[in-house]
Amino acid sequence: MGKLLFWIAVVLVVLFAVRLINHQKAKAARAQEQPPNAPQKPGLDKAEEMVRCAHCGVYLPRSEALMKEGQLWCSQEHASIGVKER
């Protein structure tokens, strides 16, 4: 029983070492692909504020929302209909 546990431990250590080596290789490859001062892809560096449509209640990014009469809307159609009673 002791020998079986020993070999299981050896296999686990080897698998862990292989995984660690592969992780380091992948990290080095990513570092070579992109210089350290390269700009990030747009939209991935900062989360955008989500707002709610005054008519249907759907949440959407502020940059896609339509502002009309002090309210935020998801579309021109909902802005023309107005606020929905809930």
Residue, then its C-alpha position, 0 to 999 in steps of 0.5 A: m500500500g505504501k508503494l502505491l501511495f508513493w507512486i501516486a505522489v510521484v505522478l502528481v508531482v510530475l504532472f504539476a511540474v509539467r503544468l507549471i512549465n507549460h504555464q511559464k512557456a505560455k506566459a513568455a510567449r504572450a510577453q513576446e507577442q505584446p510589448p509591455n507598453a502596448p495599449q490594451k484592446p479598446g473596451l477591455d481596460k475599463a467597465e462602462e456604466m450601465v443605465r436603465c431604459a425609462h420605458c422597458g427597464v432594459y439595462l444598456p451601456r451609457s454610450e448606447a443609451l439615448m438621452k431625451e427630456g432628462q430620461l435615458w432610453c434604449s431606442q427612439e421608439h421607446a423615447s417617443i412612447g414615454v415612461k411606462e407605468r409599473 
